[in-house]
Amino acid sequence: MNNPLGVGVVGLHEGRTLLVALNHAVPPVVGLPTGEQRRVTSVRAVAACDRDAEKIERAQVDCPELFYTTDYQTLLERSDVDIVAIYTPDARHGEQIAMAFEAGKHVICTKPLVNSMDDARRVWQAYNAARGRCKLLVGQSTRFFESFRRQRAAYERGELGDIELADAHYIHRMDWYYEKSPWAADATDWVFLGLSHPIDLIRWYLGPIAQVHAVGSHSALGREYGAKSFDIYCVNLVAQSGQVGRVMGHYGLHELPSARNAIELTLFGSKGTSLAQYHDMRYFQTAADGTEIEYDMLYQKRAYYFNNEVHGMHYGEFANYTQYFANALMSGQSYSPDLVEGLETFCVMEAVRRSAATAKPVDVEPLRGEIGMG
């Protein structure tokens, strides 16, 4: 497009991935046509911010043409930044979203949107003070991964029928995460970190959630790193529609057998069943005649999603949701997950946290009231 929207990226650990995804061509794949096209047309990274000068230096190697700063307010004051993309530690999201709204900027915020009731209220108040001038997309990357996109398309074509049960999990060994982000042990809860992926997937298909019933426990790895929250969760969810779902998370497992993937979503429908997987980019679906169809897009799509790295960072997903959001802003069309849905999903996660603490069911609607959403 002649006038792509400008993106300013804040937090250059995962945020560096977005810079590369937006401004670099897709790498070639041996045996396939040379990847000369960019992943996006409606957006382009123009600026980046991080408190750590070394992270800025590393990002400059990949994207030397951008404006860089260690001061967030300086980035917000730039007229070429239309969208602020936030990839900082979770506890900073609330303040940074509010500041972006006050500066008149649209926002992409990586999951979790927030991890405290105080920050949820702060974001909701800032959004209302902006009087609808600013929009927000929650960067739920799983929705924008190839296998889950294909699953959604099949569902929207009616091939699965009505969803009778949705079952999602995210399981991952997380000692590397504790080493990278020590605050994960004592300043948050794994329900906001890992479990936010499968909870969002269930919310995507079942709509607003009415009640959750959760149990939790601590793994040996979690105890080793002094994790205050549970790092193993099992959750039953009931939607306002009456549909049911199930979520499981385990962040201290030893190894995952190759037959299973870190993130999986199984949809049991009235007309068929489907399974989407991440990292392996496989999608399975039962056909109308009862046979099973398997799609494996990893070789074809590895360059787009992983930059040819072996199960690397989220280049493709980040580009997909940024392009999707920019197109929605330009056209005025609706999009998802927006701020309202993001805060509702936060309420589901907070309900899970409270339910696991007592092993009793928790209703979600009162938490919306605590935020002030009514």
C-alpha positions as CSV (number, residue, x, y, z in Angstrom):
1,M,0.0,0.0,0.0
2,N,1.1,3.6,-0.6
3,N,0.6,4.6,3.0
4,P,1.2,1.7,5.4
5,L,0.5,2.3,9.0
6,G,3.6,2.8,11.2
7,V,4.3,0.5,14.1
8,G,6.4,1.4,17.1
9,V,7.6,-1.7,19.0
10,V,8.2,-1.7,22.7
11,G,10.2,-4.5,24.3
12,L,12.9,-6.0,22.1
13,H,13.1,-9.6,23.2
14,E,10.0,-10.9,21.4
15,G,9.5,-7.5,19.9
16,R,12.6,-7.9,17.7
17,T,10.8,-10.8,16.1
18,L,8.0,-8.4,15.0
19,L,10.5,-5.9,13.6
20,V,12.0,-8.6,11.3
21,A,8.6,-10.0,10.4
22,L,7.3,-6.6,9.3
23,N,10.3,-5.2,7.5
24,H,12.1,-8.3,6.0
25,A,11.3,-10.4,3.0
26,V,10.4,-14.1,3.6
27,P,13.5,-16.2,3.4
28,P,13.8,-18.7,0.5
29,V,13.2,-22.4,1.0
30,V,15.2,-24.9,-1.0
31,G,12.9,-26.5,-3.6
32,L,10.3,-23.8,-3.4
33,P,10.0,-20.5,-5.2
34,T,12.3,-17.8,-3.8
35,G,10.7,-15.9,-1.0
36,E,11.0,-12.3,-2.1
37,Q,7.6,-11.0,-0.9
38,R,7.1,-9.3,2.4
39,R,4.7,-10.8,4.9
40,V,2.7,-7.5,5.2
41,T,1.5,-4.7,3.0
42,S,-0.6,-2.5,5.3
43,V,2.0,-1.9,8.1
44,R,5.7,-1.2,8.5
45,A,7.9,-1.0,11.6
46,V,9.2,2.6,12.0
47,A,10.5,2.8,15.6
48,A,11.5,0.6,18.6
49,C,12.1,1.1,22.3
50,D,13.8,-0.9,25.0
51,R,15.4,0.1,28.4
52,D,18.3,-2.3,27.6
53,A,20.8,-0.6,25.2
54,E,22.2,-4.1,24.3
55,K,18.9,-5.2,23.0
56,I,18.6,-2.1,20.9
57,E,22.1,-2.8,19.4
58,R,21.1,-6.4,18.5
59,A,17.9,-5.1,16.9
60,Q,19.8,-2.5,14.9
61,V,21.8,-5.3,13.2
62,D,18.6,-6.6,11.7
63,C,16.7,-3.3,11.2
64,P,19.2,-0.4,11.1
65,E,16.7,1.9,9.3
66,L,14.4,2.4,12.3
67,F,14.3,5.1,15.0
68,Y,15.5,3.7,18.4
69,T,15.1,5.0,21.9
70,T,15.3,3.9,25.5
71,D,12.4,6.3,26.5
72,Y,8.8,5.1,25.9
73,Q,7.4,8.6,26.0
74,T,9.7,9.6,23.1
75,L,8.3,6.8,21.0
76,L,4.8,7.8,21.8
77,E,5.4,11.4,20.7
78,R,6.4,10.3,17.2
79,S,3.9,11.2,14.5
80,D,4.9,8.3,12.3
81,V,3.8,5.8,15.0
82,D,0.2,4.8,14.4
83,I,0.2,1.5,16.3
84,V,2.2,0.7,19.5
85,A,3.1,-3.0,19.8
86,I,3.9,-3.9,23.4
87,Y,6.1,-6.9,24.2
88,T,7.4,-5.9,27.7
89,P,7.1,-7.9,30.9
90,D,3.4,-8.5,31.9
91,A,3.3,-6.1,34.9
92,R,4.1,-3.1,32.6
93,H,1.3,-3.7,30.2
94,G,-1.4,-1.8,32.0
95,E,0.6,1.4,32.4
96,Q,2.0,1.3,28.8
97,I,-1.4,0.6,27.3
98,A,-2.9,3.6,29.2
99,M,-0.1,5.9,28.1
100,A,-0.6,4.8,24.5
101,F,-4.3,5.6,24.6
102,E,-3.6,8.9,26.2
103,A,-1.2,9.7,23.3
104,G,-3.9,8.8,20.8
105,K,-2.2,5.6,19.6
106,H,-3.7,2.2,18.7
107,V,-2.3,-0.7,20.5
108,I,-1.3,-4.3,19.9
109,C,-0.4,-6.0,23.3
110,T,1.0,-9.4,23.5
111,K,-0.8,-11.9,25.8
112,P,-1.6,-11.7,28.6
113,L,-3.2,-8.3,28.2
114,V,-2.8,-7.7,31.9
115,N,-2.2,-9.8,34.9
116,S,-3.9,-7.9,37.8
117,M,-7.3,-6.4,38.5
118,D,-5.7,-3.0,39.1
119,D,-4.2,-3.0,35.6
120,A,-7.5,-4.2,34.1
121,R,-9.3,-1.3,35.7
122,R,-6.6,1.1,34.6
123,V,-6.8,0.0,30.9
124,W,-10.6,0.1,30.9
125,Q,-10.6,3.6,32.3
126,A,-8.0,4.8,29.8
127,Y,-10.0,3.3,27.0
128,N,-13.2,5.0,28.0
129,A,-11.3,8.3,28.5
130,A,-10.1,8.1,24.9
131,R,-13.8,7.9,23.8
132,G,-13.3,5.2,21.3
133,R,-10.5,7.0,19.4
134,C,-8.0,4.2,20.1
135,K,-8.4,0.5,19.3
136,L,-6.5,-2.5,20.8
137,L,-5.8,-6.0,19.6
138,V,-4.6,-8.7,22.0
139,G,-1.7,-10.5,20.3
140,Q,-2.9,-14.0,20.8
141,S,-0.4,-15.6,18.4
142,T,-1.9,-19.1,18.4
143,R,-5.0,-17.9,16.6
144,F,-2.8,-16.7,13.7
145,F,-0.7,-19.9,13.3
146,E,-1.3,-21.8,10.1
147,S,-2.9,-25.0,11.6
148,F,-5.3,-23.0,13.8
149,R,-6.2,-20.7,10.9
150,R,-7.1,-23.8,8.9
151,Q,-9.1,-25.2,11.7
152,R,-11.0,-21.9,12.1
153,A,-11.8,-21.8,8.4
154,A,-13.2,-25.3,8.5
155,Y,-15.4,-24.4,11.4
156,E,-16.7,-21.2,9.7
157,R,-17.4,-23.3,6.6
158,G,-19.7,-25.4,8.7
159,E,-17.7,-28.6,8.3
160,L,-17.6,-29.3,12.0
161,G,-21.1,-28.4,12.8
162,D,-21.9,-27.2,16.3
163,I,-19.1,-27.4,18.9
164,E,-20.1,-29.9,21.5
165,L,-16.8,-29.9,23.4
166,A,-13.6,-27.9,23.0
167,D,-10.4,-29.2,24.5
168,A,-7.2,-27.2,24.6
169,H,-3.8,-27.4,26.3
170,Y,-0.5,-25.7,26.4
171,I,2.3,-27.7,28.0
172,H,6.0,-26.7,28.0
173,R,9.1,-27.1,30.0
174,M,9.9,-23.7,31.4
175,D,13.3,-23.7,33.2
176,W,14.5,-21.5,30.3
177,Y,11.8,-19.0,31.0
178,Y,12.6,-18.8,34.7
179,E,16.2,-18.1,33.7
180,K,15.2,-15.4,31.1
181,S,12.5,-13.8,33.2
182,P,13.0,-14.4,37.0
183,W,9.9,-12.5,37.8
184,A,7.9,-15.4,36.5
185,A,8.6,-17.3,39.7
186,D,7.2,-14.7,42.2
187,A,5.5,-11.8,40.4
188,T,2.8,-13.4,38.3
189,D,0.8,-16.6,37.9
190,W,1.1,-19.3,35.2
191,V,-2.5,-18.9,34.5
192,F,-1.6,-15.6,32.9
193,L,1.6,-16.8,31.3
194,G,1.1,-20.2,29.7
195,L,-2.6,-20.9,30.3
196,S,-3.6,-17.7,28.5
197,H,-3.2,-19.5,25.2
198,P,-5.6,-22.4,25.6
199,I,-8.1,-20.3,27.6
200,D,-8.2,-17.8,24.7
201,L,-8.8,-20.7,22.2
202,I,-11.7,-22.0,24.2
203,R,-13.2,-18.4,24.5
204,W,-12.7,-18.0,20.7
205,Y,-15.1,-20.9,20.0
206,L,-17.5,-21.0,22.9
207,G,-17.9,-17.2,23.4
208,P,-18.3,-15.6,26.8
209,I,-17.5,-18.0,29.7
210,A,-19.9,-18.1,32.6
211,Q,-18.2,-20.3,35.1
212,V,-14.9,-22.1,35.7
213,H,-13.8,-24.9,38.0
214,A,-10.1,-25.3,38.4
215,V,-7.6,-27.4,40.3
216,G,-3.8,-26.8,40.4
217,S,-0.6,-28.2,41.8
218,H,3.2,-27.6,41.7
219,S,5.7,-29.5,39.6
220,A,9.2,-30.4,40.8
221,L,10.6,-27.8,38.4
222,G,8.3,-25.2,39.8
223,R,9.4,-26.0,43.3
224,E,13.0,-25.8,42.2
225,Y,12.6,-22.3,40.9
226,G,10.4,-21.2,43.8
227,A,7.3,-20.6,41.8
228,K,4.6,-19.1,44.0
229,S,1.7,-20.0,41.7
230,F,0.6,-23.4,40.5
231,D,2.4,-24.4,37.3
232,I,0.0,-27.3,36.6
233,Y,-3.7,-26.5,35.9
234,C,-6.8,-28.5,34.9
235,V,-9.9,-26.4,34.2
236,N,-13.5,-27.1,33.2
237,L,-15.3,-24.2,31.6
238,V,-19.0,-23.6,31.0
239,A,-19.9,-20.9,28.4
240,Q,-22.9,-18.6,28.7
241,S,-24.4,-20.6,25.8
242,G,-24.2,-23.8,27.9
243,Q,-21.3,-25.3,25.8
244,V,-18.4,-26.8,27.7
245,G,-14.7,-26.8,27.4
246,R,-11.6,-28.1,29.0
247,V,-8.1,-26.6,29.5
248,M,-4.9,-28.1,30.8
249,G,-1.5,-26.6,31.4
250,H,1.8,-28.0,32.7
251,Y,5.0,-25.9,32.8
252,G,7.4,-28.2,34.6
253,L,7.2,-31.4,32.6
254,H,10.4,-33.3,31.8
255,E,9.9,-34.0,28.1
256,L,6.9,-34.1,25.7
257,P,6.6,-37.2,23.5
258,S,6.9,-36.3,19.8
259,A,3.3,-37.5,19.1
260,R,2.0,-34.6,21.1
261,N,2.5,-30.8,20.6
262,A,3.0,-28.0,23.0
263,I,-0.3,-26.4,22.1
264,E,-3.2,-28.4,20.8
265,L,-6.9,-27.6,20.3
266,T,-9.4,-30.4,19.6
267,L,-12.9,-29.5,18.5
268,F,-15.6,-32.1,18.8
269,G,-18.4,-31.0,16.6
270,S,-21.8,-32.4,15.6
271,K,-20.5,-33.0,12.1
272,G,-16.9,-33.8,12.7
273,T,-13.8,-33.5,14.8
274,S,-10.6,-31.6,14.2
275,L,-7.2,-31.1,15.9
276,A,-4.7,-28.3,15.3
277,Q,-1.1,-28.4,16.6
278,Y,1.8,-26.0,17.4
279,H,4.8,-26.2,16.9
280,D,4.5,-28.9,14.2
281,M,2.0,-27.1,12.0
282,R,-0.2,-30.2,11.6
283,Y,-3.9,-30.2,11.2
284,F,-6.2,-33.2,11.3
285,Q,-9.9,-33.4,10.4
286,T,-12.5,-36.1,10.0
287,A,-14.2,-35.9,6.6
288,A,-17.9,-36.4,6.0
289,D,-17.3,-40.0,5.0
290,G,-15.5,-40.7,8.3
291,T,-12.0,-40.8,6.9
292,E,-9.2,-38.7,8.5
293,I,-7.4,-36.0,6.5
294,E,-4.0,-34.8,7.7
295,Y,-2.3,-31.6,6.6
296,D,1.3,-30.9,7.4
297,M,2.4,-27.4,6.3
298,L,5.7,-27.2,8.1
299,Y,8.0,-27.6,5.1
300,Q,6.0,-25.3,2.9
301,K,5.4,-22.6,5.6
302,R,8.6,-22.9,7.7
303,A,10.2,-19.8,6.1
304,Y,7.1,-17.7,6.6
305,Y,6.4,-18.7,10.2
306,F,9.8,-19.6,11.6
307,N,12.3,-17.8,9.2
308,N,13.6,-21.3,8.5
309,E,14.6,-21.8,12.1
310,V,13.6,-25.1,13.7
311,H,10.4,-24.3,15.5
312,G,11.8,-20.7,16.0
313,M,10.1,-17.5,17.0
314,H,6.7,-16.2,16.0
315,Y,7.5,-14.3,12.8
316,G,4.5,-15.5,10.8
317,E,1.9,-15.2,13.6
318,F,3.1,-11.7,14.6
319,A,3.0,-10.5,11.0
320,N,-0.5,-12.1,10.5
321,Y,-2.1,-10.4,13.4
322,T,-0.5,-7.0,12.8
323,Q,-1.6,-7.0,9.1
324,Y,-5.1,-8.2,10.2
325,F,-5.4,-5.3,12.8
326,A,-4.1,-2.7,10.3
327,N,-6.6,-3.8,7.7
328,A,-9.4,-3.6,10.3
329,L,-8.3,-0.1,11.3
330,M,-8.3,1.1,7.7
331,S,-11.6,-0.5,6.8
332,G,-13.5,0.1,10.0
333,Q,-14.4,-3.6,10.2
334,S,-14.6,-5.5,13.4
335,Y,-11.8,-7.7,14.6
336,S,-11.0,-10.1,17.5
337,P,-9.7,-10.3,20.2
338,D,-10.4,-6.6,20.9
339,L,-10.1,-4.9,24.2
340,V,-13.5,-6.0,25.5
341,E,-12.9,-9.6,24.7
342,G,-9.3,-9.3,26.0
343,L,-10.6,-8.1,29.4
344,E,-13.3,-10.8,29.5
345,T,-10.6,-13.4,28.9
346,F,-8.5,-11.8,31.7
347,C,-11.6,-12.2,33.9
348,V,-11.7,-15.9,33.0
349,M,-8.0,-16.3,33.9
350,E,-8.5,-14.5,37.2
351,A,-11.5,-16.8,37.9
352,V,-9.3,-19.8,37.2
353,R,-6.7,-18.5,39.6
354,R,-9.3,-18.0,42.3
355,S,-11.0,-21.3,41.7
356,A,-7.7,-23.2,41.9
357,A,-6.9,-21.6,45.2
358,T,-10.2,-22.9,46.7
359,A,-11.0,-25.9,44.4
360,K,-14.5,-24.4,44.1
361,P,-16.3,-23.1,41.0
362,V,-16.1,-19.3,40.3
363,D,-18.5,-17.3,38.3
364,V,-16.9,-14.9,35.7
365,E,-19.5,-12.1,35.5
366,P,-18.8,-10.6,39.0
367,L,-15.2,-10.0,37.9
368,R,-16.4,-7.9,35.0
369,G,-18.1,-5.8,37.6
370,E,-14.9,-5.5,39.6
371,I,-13.3,-3.9,36.6
372,G,-16.2,-1.6,36.0
373,M,-17.3,-3.1,32.7
374,G,-20.9,-3.7,34.0
